Structure formats: structure tokens, C-alpha cells
Amino acid sequence: MAMTITINLTDLDEKCIRYICVDPETFITNLVTARVFAAKQEIYNAEVKRMTADPSITTIPADVDSVVSAAEITYASADPELPDVTPPSI
């Protein structure tokens, strides 16, 4: 499953984002890529910890993607503890 996300910025949004970066598209791509990498590491570390604590598991895959792909995770939409990331109304 792949996902394409399109973001529409108003002229004011563009002005504001150009205040913090030269290339908004690269900035947003890098921001998302870095957060995905961090989430992958969080999932991997939690899954290895879970597998290590389970005496019935005798082997753990060496490949991070394999561990993360097989992990049963709770999606953010189902976790009431996660903070709301809706931007404030101005």
C-alpha cells in the first residue's frame, strides 16, 4: 500500500513556510521522512522488547523492516493518549 499526499498552501502559508526554509516541498518531504524513520525505530524497539520478554519466541529477525511489518500496532486513531495535532484556529 502506498500513499500520495497533496498539500495546498495559501499564499500566506507559503510566505510563512519560506520564512523557515528555502524549498517548502523538500522541507515537508524531509520532515515526514524523518518522522516516519523515528516511528519505525519506536515500533522496532517496542517489538524487540516484547519478543525478548516472550519465552516462546526463540528467534528475532535481523531486518528492521521485517520486524516492523509483522508488528501488531495500535494506530494513532485508536489511541486516546496521543495529543491532538489539529492546528489552532486563527
mmCIF file as gemmi writes it, N, C-alpha and C atoms, coordinates in Angstrom:
data_model
loop_
_atom_site.group_PDB
_atom_site.id
_atom_site.type_symbol
_atom_site.label_atom_id
_atom_site.label_alt_id
_atom_site.label_comp_id
_atom_site.label_asym_id
_atom_site.label_entity_id
_atom_site.label_seq_id
_atom_site.pdbx_PDB_ins_code
_atom_site.Cartn_x
_atom_site.Cartn_y
_atom_site.Cartn_z
_atom_site.occupancy
_atom_site.B_iso_or_equiv
_atom_site.pdbx_formal_charge
_atom_site.auth_seq_id
_atom_site.auth_asym_id
_atom_site.pdbx_PDB_model_num
ATOM 1 N N . MET Axp A 1 ? 0.842 -1.174 0 1 0 ? 1 A 1
ATOM 2 C CA . MET Axp A 1 ? 0 0 0 1 0 ? 1 A 1
ATOM 3 C C . MET Axp A 1 ? 0.89 1.242 0 1 0 ? 1 A 1
ATOM 4 N N . ALA Axp A 2 ? 0.702 2.092 -0.931 1 0 ? 2 A 1
ATOM 5 C CA . ALA Axp A 2 ? 1.431 3.357 -0.997 1 0 ? 2 A 1
ATOM 6 C C . ALA Axp A 2 ? 0.437 4.496 -0.849 1 0 ? 2 A 1
ATOM 7 N N . MET Axp A 3 ? 0.925 5.635 -0.423 1 0 ? 3 A 1
ATOM 8 C CA . MET Axp A 3 ? 0.051 6.772 -0.205 1 0 ? 3 A 1
ATOM 9 C C . MET Axp A 3 ? 0.67 8.018 -0.825 1 0 ? 3 A 1
ATOM 10 N N . THR Axp A 4 ? -0.156 8.784 -1.511 1 0 ? 4 A 1
ATOM 11 C CA . THR Axp A 4 ? 0.254 10.084 -2.024 1 0 ? 4 A 1
ATOM 12 C C . THR Axp A 4 ? -0.53 11.136 -1.266 1 0 ? 4 A 1
ATOM 13 N N . ILE Axp A 5 ? 0.176 12.142 -0.764 1 0 ? 5 A 1
ATOM 14 C CA . ILE Axp A 5 ? -0.468 13.219 -0.024 1 0 ? 5 A 1
ATOM 15 C C . ILE Axp A 5 ? -0.162 14.528 -0.739 1 0 ? 5 A 1
ATOM 16 N N . THR Axp A 6 ? -1.19 15.3 -0.967 1 0 ? 6 A 1
ATOM 17 C CA . THR Axp A 6 ? -1.04 16.608 -1.592 1 0 ? 6 A 1
ATOM 18 C C . THR Axp A 6 ? -1.403 17.664 -0.563 1 0 ? 6 A 1
ATOM 19 N N . ILE Axp A 7 ? -0.574 18.696 -0.458 1 0 ? 7 A 1
ATOM 20 C CA . ILE Axp A 7 ? -0.821 19.781 0.487 1 0 ? 7 A 1
ATOM 21 C C . ILE Axp A 7 ? -1.003 21.07 -0.301 1 0 ? 7 A 1
ATOM 22 N N . ASN Axp A 8 ? -2.078 21.761 -0.028 1 0 ? 8 A 1
ATOM 23 C CA . ASN Axp A 8 ? -2.321 23.051 -0.657 1 0 ? 8 A 1
ATOM 24 C C . ASN Axp A 8 ? -2.034 24.145 0.363 1 0 ? 8 A 1
ATOM 25 N N . LEU Axp A 9 ? -1.14 25.052 0.003 1 0 ? 9 A 1
ATOM 26 C CA . LEU Axp A 9 ? -0.792 26.169 0.871 1 0 ? 9 A 1
ATOM 27 C C . LEU Axp A 9 ? -1.374 27.457 0.297 1 0 ? 9 A 1
ATOM 28 N N . THR Axp A 10 ? -1.93 28.265 1.161 1 0 ? 10 A 1
ATOM 29 C CA . THR Axp A 10 ? -2.364 29.591 0.726 1 0 ? 10 A 1
ATOM 30 C C . THR Axp A 10 ? -1.12 30.439 0.483 1 0 ? 10 A 1
ATOM 31 N N . ASP Axp A 11 ? -1.309 31.582 -0.112 1 0 ? 11 A 1
ATOM 32 C CA . ASP Axp A 11 ? -0.174 32.483 -0.313 1 0 ? 11 A 1
ATOM 33 C C . ASP Axp A 11 ? 0.469 32.852 1.021 1 0 ? 11 A 1
ATOM 34 N N . LEU Axp A 12 ? -0.355 33.069 2.025 1 0 ? 12 A 1
ATOM 35 C CA . LEU Axp A 12 ? 0.163 33.404 3.349 1 0 ? 12 A 1
ATOM 36 C C . LEU Axp A 12 ? 0.914 32.217 3.962 1 0 ? 12 A 1
ATOM 37 N N . ASP Axp A 13 ? 0.362 31.004 3.802 1 0 ? 13 A 1
ATOM 38 C CA . ASP Axp A 13 ? 1.058 29.799 4.288 1 0 ? 13 A 1
ATOM 39 C C . ASP Axp A 13 ? 2.432 29.682 3.641 1 0 ? 13 A 1
ATOM 40 N N . GLU Axp A 14 ? 2.469 29.91 2.318 1 0 ? 14 A 1
ATOM 41 C CA . GLU Axp A 14 ? 3.741 29.811 1.601 1 0 ? 14 A 1
ATOM 42 C C . GLU Axp A 14 ? 4.739 30.855 2.103 1 0 ? 14 A 1
ATOM 43 N N . LYS Axp A 15 ? 4.256 32.057 2.312 1 0 ? 15 A 1
ATOM 44 C CA . LYS Axp A 15 ? 5.132 33.108 2.83 1 0 ? 15 A 1
ATOM 45 C C . LYS Axp A 15 ? 5.719 32.695 4.181 1 0 ? 15 A 1
ATOM 46 N N . CYS Axp A 16 ? 4.886 32.155 5.032 1 0 ? 16 A 1
ATOM 47 C CA . CYS Axp A 16 ? 5.33 31.751 6.371 1 0 ? 16 A 1
ATOM 48 C C . CYS Axp A 16 ? 6.313 30.595 6.319 1 0 ? 16 A 1
ATOM 49 N N . ILE Axp A 17 ? 6.059 29.588 5.488 1 0 ? 17 A 1
ATOM 50 C CA . ILE Axp A 17 ? 6.974 28.451 5.441 1 0 ? 17 A 1
ATOM 51 C C . ILE Axp A 17 ? 8.298 28.844 4.789 1 0 ? 17 A 1
ATOM 52 N N . ARG Axp A 18 ? 8.26 29.776 3.841 1 0 ? 18 A 1
ATOM 53 C CA . ARG Axp A 18 ? 9.508 30.239 3.231 1 0 ? 18 A 1
ATOM 54 C C . ARG Axp A 18 ? 10.351 31.06 4.206 1 0 ? 18 A 1
ATOM 55 N N . TYR Axp A 19 ? 9.751 31.496 5.297 1 0 ? 19 A 1
ATOM 56 C CA . TYR Axp A 19 ? 10.489 32.179 6.362 1 0 ? 19 A 1
ATOM 57 C C . TYR Axp A 19 ? 11.434 31.201 7.069 1 0 ? 19 A 1
ATOM 58 N N . ILE Axp A 20 ? 11.043 29.9 7.116 1 0 ? 20 A 1
ATOM 59 C CA . ILE Axp A 20 ? 11.861 28.902 7.827 1 0 ? 20 A 1
ATOM 60 C C . ILE Axp A 20 ? 12.63 27.97 6.909 1 0 ? 20 A 1
ATOM 61 N N . CYS Axp A 21 ? 12.362 28.009 5.602 1 0 ? 21 A 1
ATOM 62 C CA . CYS Axp A 21 ? 13.086 27.124 4.684 1 0 ? 21 A 1
ATOM 63 C C . CYS Axp A 21 ? 13.132 27.715 3.278 1 0 ? 21 A 1
ATOM 64 N N . VAL Axp A 22 ? 14.1 27.259 2.505 1 0 ? 22 A 1
ATOM 65 C CA . VAL Axp A 22 ? 14.258 27.73 1.126 1 0 ? 22 A 1
ATOM 66 C C . VAL Axp A 22 ? 13.282 27.025 0.197 1 0 ? 22 A 1
ATOM 67 N N . ASP Axp A 23 ? 13.126 25.717 0.376 1 0 ? 23 A 1
ATOM 68 C CA . ASP Axp A 23 ? 12.302 24.899 -0.515 1 0 ? 23 A 1
ATOM 69 C C . ASP Axp A 23 ? 11.232 24.175 0.309 1 0 ? 23 A 1
ATOM 70 N N . PRO Axp A 24 ? 10.002 24.69 0.338 1 0 ? 24 A 1
ATOM 71 C CA . PRO Axp A 24 ? 8.955 24.074 1.152 1 0 ? 24 A 1
ATOM 72 C C . PRO Axp A 24 ? 8.703 22.597 0.849 1 0 ? 24 A 1
ATOM 73 N N . GLU Axp A 25 ? 8.727 22.206 -0.419 1 0 ? 25 A 1
ATOM 74 C CA . GLU Axp A 25 ? 8.456 20.807 -0.77 1 0 ? 25 A 1
ATOM 75 C C . GLU Axp A 25 ? 9.517 19.883 -0.179 1 0 ? 25 A 1
ATOM 76 N N . THR Axp A 26 ? 10.777 20.254 -0.317 1 0 ? 26 A 1
ATOM 77 C CA . THR Axp A 26 ? 11.858 19.455 0.259 1 0 ? 26 A 1
ATOM 78 C C . THR Axp A 26 ? 11.769 19.438 1.777 1 0 ? 26 A 1
ATOM 79 N N . PHE Axp A 27 ? 11.472 20.584 2.365 1 0 ? 27 A 1
ATOM 80 C CA . PHE Axp A 27 ? 11.343 20.683 3.814 1 0 ? 27 A 1
ATOM 81 C C . PHE Axp A 27 ? 10.27 19.733 4.334 1 0 ? 27 A 1
ATOM 82 N N . ILE Axp A 28 ? 9.095 19.767 3.722 1 0 ? 28 A 1
ATOM 83 C CA . ILE Axp A 28 ? 7.977 18.921 4.169 1 0 ? 28 A 1
ATOM 84 C C . ILE Axp A 28 ? 8.285 17.45 3.926 1 0 ? 28 A 1
ATOM 85 N N . THR Axp A 29 ? 8.87 17.127 2.775 1 0 ? 29 A 1
ATOM 86 C CA . THR Axp A 29 ? 9.259 15.745 2.491 1 0 ? 29 A 1
ATOM 87 C C . THR Axp A 29 ? 10.251 15.235 3.526 1 0 ? 29 A 1
ATOM 88 N N . ASN Axp A 30 ? 11.266 16.047 3.834 1 0 ? 30 A 1
ATOM 89 C CA . ASN Axp A 30 ? 12.267 15.643 4.825 1 0 ? 30 A 1
ATOM 90 C C . ASN Axp A 30 ? 11.668 15.521 6.223 1 0 ? 30 A 1
ATOM 91 N N . LEU Axp A 31 ? 10.757 16.408 6.564 1 0 ? 31 A 1
ATOM 92 C CA . LEU Axp A 31 ? 10.102 16.356 7.863 1 0 ? 31 A 1
ATOM 93 C C . LEU Axp A 31 ? 9.319 15.055 8.029 1 0 ? 31 A 1
ATOM 94 N N . VAL Axp A 32 ? 8.54 14.71 7.025 1 0 ? 32 A 1
ATOM 95 C CA . VAL Axp A 32 ? 7.753 13.474 7.079 1 0 ? 32 A 1
ATOM 96 C C . VAL Axp A 32 ? 8.667 12.253 7.075 1 0 ? 32 A 1
ATOM 97 N N . THR Axp A 33 ? 9.692 12.258 6.242 1 0 ? 33 A 1
ATOM 98 C CA . THR Axp A 33 ? 10.633 11.137 6.181 1 0 ? 33 A 1
ATOM 99 C C . THR Axp A 33 ? 11.305 10.919 7.53 1 0 ? 33 A 1
ATOM 100 N N . ALA Axp A 34 ? 11.717 11.996 8.178 1 0 ? 34 A 1
ATOM 101 C CA . ALA Axp A 34 ? 12.366 11.877 9.491 1 0 ? 34 A 1
ATOM 102 C C . ALA Axp A 34 ? 11.397 11.338 10.535 1 0 ? 34 A 1
ATOM 103 N N . ARG Axp A 35 ? 10.139 11.77 10.503 1 0 ? 35 A 1
ATOM 104 C CA . ARG Axp A 35 ? 9.165 11.29 11.492 1 0 ? 35 A 1
ATOM 105 C C . ARG Axp A 35 ? 8.802 9.835 11.246 1 0 ? 35 A 1
ATOM 106 N N . VAL Axp A 36 ? 8.72 9.441 9.984 1 0 ? 36 A 1
ATOM 107 C CA . VAL Axp A 36 ? 8.461 8.029 9.657 1 0 ? 36 A 1
ATOM 108 C C . VAL Axp A 36 ? 9.62 7.173 10.163 1 0 ? 36 A 1
ATOM 109 N N . PHE Axp A 37 ? 10.849 7.613 9.957 1 0 ? 37 A 1
ATOM 110 C CA . PHE Axp A 37 ? 12.019 6.882 10.445 1 0 ? 37 A 1
ATOM 111 C C . PHE Axp A 37 ? 11.957 6.736 11.962 1 0 ? 37 A 1
ATOM 112 N N . ALA Axp A 38 ? 11.612 7.811 12.673 1 0 ? 38 A 1
ATOM 113 C CA . ALA Axp A 38 ? 11.522 7.76 14.136 1 0 ? 38 A 1
ATOM 114 C C . ALA Axp A 38 ? 10.423 6.796 14.581 1 0 ? 38 A 1
ATOM 115 N N . ALA Axp A 39 ? 9.286 6.82 13.909 1 0 ? 39 A 1
ATOM 116 C CA . ALA Axp A 39 ? 8.196 5.905 14.254 1 0 ? 39 A 1
ATOM 117 C C . ALA Axp A 39 ? 8.609 4.459 14.01 1 0 ? 39 A 1
ATOM 118 N N . LYS Axp A 40 ? 9.319 4.214 12.903 1 0 ? 40 A 1
ATOM 119 C CA . LYS Axp A 40 ? 9.788 2.856 12.606 1 0 ? 40 A 1
ATOM 120 C C . LYS Axp A 40 ? 10.707 2.36 13.724 1 0 ? 40 A 1
ATOM 121 N N . GLN Axp A 41 ? 11.6 3.231 14.189 1 0 ? 41 A 1
ATOM 122 C CA . GLN Axp A 41 ? 12.511 2.847 15.276 1 0 ? 41 A 1
ATOM 123 C C . GLN Axp A 41 ? 11.748 2.587 16.571 1 0 ? 41 A 1
ATOM 124 N N . GLU Axp A 42 ? 10.736 3.412 16.861 1 0 ? 42 A 1
ATOM 125 C CA . GLU Axp A 42 ? 9.909 3.214 18.063 1 0 ? 42 A 1
ATOM 126 C C . GLU Axp A 42 ? 9.203 1.863 18.011 1 0 ? 42 A 1
ATOM 127 N N . ILE Axp A 43 ? 8.608 1.557 16.866 1 0 ? 43 A 1
ATOM 128 C CA . ILE Axp A 43 ? 7.9 0.277 16.698 1 0 ? 43 A 1
ATOM 129 C C . ILE Axp A 43 ? 8.89 -0.887 16.818 1 0 ? 43 A 1
ATOM 130 N N . TYR Axp A 44 ? 10.018 -0.776 16.145 1 0 ? 44 A 1
ATOM 131 C CA . TYR Axp A 44 ? 11.032 -1.83 16.18 1 0 ? 44 A 1
ATOM 132 C C . TYR Axp A 44 ? 11.506 -2.086 17.612 1 0 ? 44 A 1
ATOM 133 N N . ASN Axp A 45 ? 11.859 -1.023 18.327 1 0 ? 45 A 1
ATOM 134 C CA . ASN Axp A 45 ? 12.359 -1.181 19.694 1 0 ? 45 A 1
ATOM 135 C C . ASN Axp A 45 ? 11.31 -1.81 20.613 1 0 ? 45 A 1
ATOM 136 N N . ALA Axp A 46 ? 10.059 -1.376 20.475 1 0 ? 46 A 1
ATOM 137 C CA . ALA Axp A 46 ? 8.989 -1.946 21.294 1 0 ? 46 A 1
ATOM 138 C C . ALA Axp A 46 ? 8.766 -3.422 20.955 1 0 ? 46 A 1
ATOM 139 N N . GLU Axp A 47 ? 8.831 -3.749 19.677 1 0 ? 47 A 1
ATOM 140 C CA . GLU Axp A 47 ? 8.6 -5.132 19.25 1 0 ? 47 A 1
ATOM 141 C C . GLU Axp A 47 ? 9.746 -6.046 19.685 1 0 ? 47 A 1
ATOM 142 N N . VAL Axp A 48 ? 10.982 -5.585 19.577 1 0 ? 48 A 1
ATOM 143 C CA . VAL Axp A 48 ? 12.117 -6.395 20.036 1 0 ? 48 A 1
ATOM 144 C C . VAL Axp A 48 ? 12.036 -6.601 21.547 1 0 ? 48 A 1
ATOM 145 N N . LYS Axp A 49 ? 11.654 -5.57 22.266 1 0 ? 49 A 1
ATOM 146 C CA . LYS Axp A 49 ? 11.48 -5.701 23.722 1 0 ? 49 A 1
ATOM 147 C C . LYS Axp A 49 ? 10.399 -6.734 24.042 1 0 ? 49 A 1
ATOM 148 N N . ARG Axp A 50 ? 9.273 -6.671 23.313 1 0 ? 50 A 1
ATOM 149 C CA . ARG Axp A 50 ? 8.187 -7.628 23.519 1 0 ? 50 A 1
ATOM 150 C C . ARG Axp A 50 ? 8.639 -9.05 23.201 1 0 ? 50 A 1
ATOM 151 N N . MET Axp A 51 ? 9.335 -9.211 22.07 1 0 ? 51 A 1
ATOM 152 C CA . MET Axp A 51 ? 9.78 -10.544 21.664 1 0 ? 51 A 1
ATOM 153 C C . MET Axp A 51 ? 10.831 -11.096 22.629 1 0 ? 51 A 1
ATOM 154 N N . THR Axp A 52 ? 11.711 -10.237 23.103 1 0 ? 52 A 1
ATOM 155 C CA . THR Axp A 52 ? 12.743 -10.677 24.046 1 0 ? 52 A 1
ATOM 156 C C . THR Axp A 52 ? 12.124 -11.164 25.353 1 0 ? 52 A 1
ATOM 157 N N . ALA Axp A 53 ? 11.033 -10.54 25.757 1 0 ? 53 A 1
ATOM 158 C CA . ALA Axp A 53 ? 10.367 -10.916 27.011 1 0 ? 53 A 1
ATOM 159 C C . ALA Axp A 53 ? 9.49 -12.153 26.869 1 0 ? 53 A 1
ATOM 160 N N . ASP Axp A 54 ? 9.217 -12.58 25.645 1 0 ? 54 A 1
ATOM 161 C CA . ASP Axp A 54 ? 8.342 -13.735 25.4 1 0 ? 54 A 1
ATOM 162 C C . ASP Axp A 54 ? 9.195 -14.994 25.276 1 0 ? 54 A 1
ATOM 163 N N . PRO Axp A 55 ? 9.118 -15.902 26.272 1 0 ? 55 A 1
ATOM 164 C CA . PRO Axp A 55 ? 9.955 -17.107 26.228 1 0 ? 55 A 1
ATOM 165 C C . PRO Axp A 55 ? 9.623 -18.057 25.071 1 0 ? 55 A 1
ATOM 166 N N . SER Axp A 56 ? 8.472 -17.901 24.471 1 0 ? 56 A 1
ATOM 167 C CA . SER Axp A 56 ? 8.118 -18.789 23.355 1 0 ? 56 A 1
ATOM 168 C C . SER Axp A 56 ? 8.764 -18.34 22.044 1 0 ? 56 A 1
ATOM 169 N N . ILE Axp A 57 ? 9.324 -17.151 22.009 1 0 ? 57 A 1
ATOM 170 C CA . ILE Axp A 57 ? 9.988 -16.659 20.799 1 0 ? 57 A 1
ATOM 171 C C . ILE Axp A 57 ? 11.478 -16.971 20.915 1 0 ? 57 A 1
ATOM 172 N N . THR Axp A 58 ? 11.975 -17.743 19.972 1 0 ? 58 A 1
ATOM 173 C CA . THR Axp A 58 ? 13.37 -18.173 20.027 1 0 ? 58 A 1
ATOM 174 C C . THR Axp A 58 ? 14.278 -17.445 19.045 1 0 ? 58 A 1
ATOM 175 N N . THR Axp A 59 ? 13.682 -16.776 18.058 1 0 ? 59 A 1
ATOM 176 C CA . THR Axp A 59 ? 14.488 -16.006 17.1 1 0 ? 59 A 1
ATOM 177 C C . THR Axp A 59 ? 13.806 -14.672 16.812 1 0 ? 59 A 1
ATOM 178 N N . ILE Axp A 60 ? 14.623 -13.677 16.528 1 0 ? 60 A 1
ATOM 179 C CA . ILE Axp A 60 ? 14.127 -12.351 16.149 1 0 ? 60 A 1
ATOM 180 C C . ILE Axp A 60 ? 14.78 -12.011 14.811 1 0 ? 60 A 1
ATOM 181 N N . PRO Axp A 61 ? 13.984 -11.613 13.816 1 0 ? 61 A 1
ATOM 182 C CA . PRO Axp A 61 ? 14.57 -11.263 12.52 1 0 ? 61 A 1
ATOM 183 C C . PRO Axp A 61 ? 15.594 -10.137 12.653 1 0 ? 61 A 1
ATOM 184 N N . ALA Axp A 62 ? 16.637 -10.197 11.86 1 0 ? 62 A 1
ATOM 185 C CA . ALA Axp A 62 ? 17.681 -9.171 11.891 1 0 ? 62 A 1
ATOM 186 C C . ALA Axp A 62 ? 17.277 -7.935 11.101 1 0 ? 62 A 1
ATOM 187 N N . ASP Axp A 63 ? 16.275 -8.047 10.255 1 0 ? 63 A 1
ATOM 188 C CA . ASP Axp A 63 ? 15.853 -6.962 9.383 1 0 ? 63 A 1
ATOM 189 C C . ASP Axp A 63 ? 14.785 -6.099 10.067 1 0 ? 63 A 1
ATOM 190 N N . VAL Axp A 64 ? 15.07 -4.811 10.227 1 0 ? 64 A 1
ATOM 191 C CA . VAL Axp A 64 ? 14.144 -3.887 10.893 1 0 ? 64 A 1
ATOM 192 C C . VAL Axp A 64 ? 12.789 -3.873 10.189 1 0 ? 64 A 1
ATOM 193 N N . ASP Axp A 65 ? 12.783 -3.786 8.862 1 0 ? 65 A 1
ATOM 194 C CA . ASP Axp A 65 ? 11.52 -3.735 8.123 1 0 ? 65 A 1
ATOM 195 C C . ASP Axp A 65 ? 10.679 -4.984 8.346 1 0 ? 65 A 1
ATOM 196 N N . SER Axp A 66 ? 11.315 -6.144 8.455 1 0 ? 66 A 1
ATOM 197 C CA . SER Axp A 66 ? 10.572 -7.383 8.704 1 0 ? 66 A 1
ATOM 198 C C . SER Axp A 66 ? 9.903 -7.35 10.069 1 0 ? 66 A 1
ATOM 199 N N . VAL Axp A 67 ? 10.63 -6.875 11.065 1 0 ? 67 A 1
ATOM 200 C CA . VAL Axp A 67 ? 10.077 -6.797 12.42 1 0 ? 67 A 1
ATOM 201 C C . VAL Axp A 67 ? 8.912 -5.813 12.455 1 0 ? 67 A 1
ATOM 202 N N . VAL Axp A 68 ? 9.101 -4.648 11.856 1 0 ? 68 A 1
ATOM 203 C CA . VAL Axp A 68 ? 8.057 -3.622 11.872 1 0 ? 68 A 1
ATOM 204 C C . VAL Axp A 68 ? 6.842 -4.072 11.062 1 0 ? 68 A 1
ATOM 205 N N . SER Axp A 69 ? 7.06 -4.696 9.919 1 0 ? 69 A 1
ATOM 206 C CA . SER Axp A 69 ? 5.944 -5.168 9.09 1 0 ? 69 A 1
ATOM 207 C C . SER Axp A 69 ? 5.086 -6.188 9.815 1 0 ? 69 A 1
ATOM 208 N N . ALA Axp A 70 ? 5.707 -7.036 10.599 1 0 ? 70 A 1
ATOM 209 C CA . ALA Axp A 70 ? 4.972 -8.092 11.301 1 0 ? 70 A 1
ATOM 210 C C . ALA Axp A 70 ? 4.379 -7.632 12.634 1 0 ? 70 A 1
ATOM 211 N N . ALA Axp A 71 ? 4.771 -6.467 13.101 1 0 ? 71 A 1
ATOM 212 C CA . ALA Axp A 71 ? 4.312 -5.989 14.412 1 0 ? 71 A 1
ATOM 213 C C . ALA Axp A 71 ? 2.82 -5.668 14.395 1 0 ? 71 A 1
ATOM 214 N N . GLU Axp A 72 ? 2.148 -6.059 15.462 1 0 ? 72 A 1
ATOM 215 C CA . GLU Axp A 72 ? 0.753 -5.67 15.651 1 0 ? 72 A 1
ATOM 216 C C . GLU Axp A 72 ? 0.777 -4.379 16.462 1 0 ? 72 A 1
ATOM 217 N N . ILE Axp A 73 ? 0.392 -3.283 15.819 1 0 ? 73 A 1
ATOM 218 C CA . ILE Axp A 73 ? 0.471 -1.986 16.479 1 0 ? 73 A 1
ATOM 219 C C . ILE Axp A 73 ? -0.914 -1.38 16.65 1 0 ? 73 A 1
ATOM 220 N N . THR Axp A 74 ? -1.002 -0.432 17.561 1 0 ? 74 A 1
ATOM 221 C CA . THR Axp A 74 ? -2.219 0.349 17.732 1 0 ? 74 A 1
ATOM 222 C C . THR Axp A 74 ? -2.044 1.626 16.926 1 0 ? 74 A 1
ATOM 223 N N . TYR Axp A 75 ? -2.959 1.879 16.001 1 0 ? 75 A 1
ATOM 224 C CA . TYR Axp A 75 ? -2.869 3.099 15.201 1 0 ? 75 A 1
ATOM 225 C C . TYR Axp A 75 ? -3.259 4.308 16.036 1 0 ? 75 A 1
ATOM 226 N N . ALA Axp A 76 ? -2.717 5.448 15.672 1 0 ? 76 A 1
ATOM 227 C CA . ALA Axp A 76 ? -2.959 6.686 16.414 1 0 ? 76 A 1
ATOM 228 C C . ALA Axp A 76 ? -4.451 6.975 16.565 1 0 ? 76 A 1
ATOM 229 N N . SER Axp A 77 ? -5.232 6.642 15.569 1 0 ? 77 A 1
ATOM 230 C CA . SER Axp A 77 ? -6.669 6.918 15.622 1 0 ? 77 A 1
ATOM 231 C C . SER Axp A 77 ? -7.363 6.147 16.737 1 0 ? 77 A 1
ATOM 232 N N . ALA Axp A 78 ? -6.73 5.089 17.223 1 0 ? 78 A 1
ATOM 233 C CA . ALA Axp A 78 ? -7.323 4.272 18.282 1 0 ? 78 A 1
ATOM 234 C C . ALA Axp A 78 ? -6.68 4.519 19.639 1 0 ? 78 A 1
ATOM 235 N N . ASP Axp A 79 ? -5.769 5.494 19.732 1 0 ? 79 A 1
ATOM 236 C CA . ASP Axp A 79 ? -5.051 5.744 20.981 1 0 ? 79 A 1
ATOM 237 C C . ASP Axp A 79 ? -5.472 7.083 21.571 1 0 ? 79 A 1
ATOM 238 N N . PRO Axp A 80 ? -6.32 7.063 22.623 1 0 ? 80 A 1
ATOM 239 C CA . PRO Axp A 80 ? -6.799 8.319 23.205 1 0 ? 80 A 1
ATOM 240 C C . PRO Axp A 80 ? -5.716 9.102 23.946 1 0 ? 80 A 1
ATOM 241 N N . GLU Axp A 81 ? -4.549 8.496 24.191 1 0 ? 81 A 1
ATOM 242 C CA . GLU Axp A 81 ? -3.478 9.155 24.915 1 0 ? 81 A 1
ATOM 243 C C . GLU Axp A 81 ? -2.656 10.099 24.04 1 0 ? 81 A 1
ATOM 244 N N . LEU Axp A 82 ? -2.788 9.973 22.723 1 0 ? 82 A 1
ATOM 245 C CA . LEU Axp A 82 ? -2 10.812 21.836 1 0 ? 82 A 1
ATOM 246 C C . LEU Axp A 82 ? -2.551 12.232 21.808 1 0 ? 82 A 1
ATOM 247 N N . PRO Axp A 83 ? -1.665 13.221 21.754 1 0 ? 83 A 1
ATOM 248 C CA . PRO Axp A 83 ? -2.141 14.609 21.729 1 0 ? 83 A 1
ATOM 249 C C . PRO Axp A 83 ? -2.825 14.964 20.422 1 0 ? 83 A 1
ATOM 250 N N . ASP Axp A 84 ? -3.714 15.923 20.477 1 0 ? 84 A 1
ATOM 251 C CA . ASP Axp A 84 ? -4.397 16.426 19.289 1 0 ? 84 A 1
ATOM 252 C C . ASP Axp A 84 ? -3.42 17.298 18.495 1 0 ? 84 A 1
ATOM 253 N N . VAL Axp A 85 ? -3.259 17.015 17.227 1 0 ? 85 A 1
ATOM 254 C CA . VAL Axp A 85 ? -2.327 17.795 16.403 1 0 ? 85 A 1
ATOM 255 C C . VAL Axp A 85 ? -3.069 18.683 15.402 1 0 ? 85 A 1
ATOM 256 N N . THR Axp A 86 ? -4.345 18.941 15.681 1 0 ? 86 A 1
ATOM 257 C CA . THR Axp A 86 ? -5.11 19.834 14.828 1 0 ? 86 A 1
ATOM 258 C C . THR Axp A 86 ? -4.595 21.261 15.018 1 0 ? 86 A 1
ATOM 259 N N . PRO Axp A 87 ? -4.272 21.962 13.928 1 0 ? 87 A 1
ATOM 260 C CA . PRO Axp A 87 ? -3.766 23.331 14.089 1 0 ? 87 A 1
ATOM 261 C C . PRO Axp A 87 ? -4.813 24.224 14.729 1 0 ? 87 A 1
ATOM 262 N N . PRO Axp A 88 ? -4.388 25.177 15.527 1 0 ? 88 A 1
ATOM 263 C CA . PRO Axp A 88 ? -5.352 26.079 16.164 1 0 ? 88 A 1
ATOM 264 C C . PRO Axp A 88 ? -6.03 26.975 15.131 1 0 ? 88 A 1
ATOM 265 N N . SER Axp A 89 ? -7.271 27.332 15.41 1 0 ? 89 A 1
ATOM 266 C CA . SER Axp A 89 ? -7.978 28.285 14.544 1 0 ? 89 A 1
ATOM 267 C C . SER Axp A 89 ? -7.471 29.677 14.849 1 0 ? 89 A 1
ATOM 268 N N . ILE Axp A 90 ? -7.301 30.44 13.801 1 0 ? 90 A 1
ATOM 269 C CA . ILE Axp A 90 ? -6.789 31.807 13.999 1 0 ? 90 A 1
ATOM 270 C C . ILE Axp A 90 ? -7.916 32.792 13.886 1 0 ? 90 A 1
